[in-house]
Amino acid sequence: MRASEVLQSHAIMMTLGLVVGLVIGGFPIMTKEISMGALALLMTVSLTNVKLSETQAKGLSRDALMMLILNYGFLTGIILLLGGLFSDELRWGWVLMAAAPSAISIVPFTSILGGSTAKALVSTSANYLAALVLMPLISLALIGSSVSVSSLIISLLLLIVLPMGLSRLLMLKDIEKSTKTIVTNLSFFVLIFAVAGSNRNAFLDDPAMVVFVSAACLVRTFGTGYLTEFLLRYRGMPKADRIHIVLFASYKNLGLTATLAIALFEPIVAVPATICIVFEVLWIISLLRYHSGTS
């Protein structure tokens, strides 16, 4: 496999980030700053897929409200229930995950899987606008005084609002899709390398914890996703209409979750998001194979 093919493979680059981070131990200094920089770049490039001019079609606002309820109601509720099984530091990681908006990658994945990109765009925009209010509220309510509200708001401004603004400027440039993919994957590599490396001891010294968290991540991704998929198929909903619904029922912005965990707390708080990233990669691979023969 050529280097360009490796760099353009979402699954390979994320897996490499995890493996190399665990072997080397991440960055020796400035893990928080490097993580935030990598995520800000990742968000900026990814948000160029969210073209606000395409979100004005009639009837899409109702769908956006439904996806907001699905992601911040159903999926957030499942994550909070799973988080209640863990001790404080790990539980805080689950709370941050529950408070996070849907993953930006829902937009390109919806397109790849043959779903309604317009609906995914509108719903993603709605999720990120809501996140500016819901993330601080959920985090403060369920974690309490341990959360620095000012730090959280500043982080959200740097990691959501600023990238959204910069992405509008980036869209004025004619950047090739392959270049965007490589930049996205390299940003993911750096982010996962930093987060996994900073938790190297936790991963290697406590395998029972890793297995327990992995089981919860399996429920959080494959469980919620396939449950939604099968219910919608049972009702006879066409694939093009159900793709984005399944993704909103199973995807959160784990890069944002892990970065905020390191920025606001200790690296151990980022463990649930780090492990869930692996399962989300496996989940999208599973969907790609599953939907290749469905309608």
C-alpha angles and dihedrals in degrees: 000000000000123000091247091055091050092049091051094049111099093195097046096048094048091047091049090051091054096045097043091045092054092046098045100029101238127264117341093221142013095028091154095050094044092048093051092047092050092048093046089054091045092050093047094053094040093050090060083079090063103084105185092197088067094056098075099083116128116267097016095106091066090052090048090055091050092050090048090054091045095050099036094033113033101025095037090050092051091049092050091050091051091046090056088069092067138070122262103277094046091039090056088056090055091048091053089049091051091049094050122099124243118290117272087224089073088083099058092035090054089054093047092049093049099254133134106291092185091058091046090051095051093044093048091051090050092049093053094047089050091046091065087066103026099048096060092040096050094042094048094044096050103030098032128191091356087079117084101218093196092051091048093050092047090049091050090050091051096042103037113014098040094046090048090055094044091047090060089057092045090054088065088067121078098234118173118244091236091056091051090049093052093048090048093050094045089051090051090049093053093044095049092041090054096045097042092044093052088054096043094120093048091053096046100036099046110041091160089061090049091052092048093049090045091055090053090047090052090056091044094055113020094028098052094036099050092040089057092043095051094045091051093046089049088056089051098247112163118246093246090059099042102044097084091042091057091049094050088050093055112026131081129170097264094172089061090044094052094044093050090047091058094040096049104028140004125309091254089069088065094059097093092051092045093053092042090056088065091051092048089055090051090045095055090046088052092050092049090055095040096050094045087083103030135087 
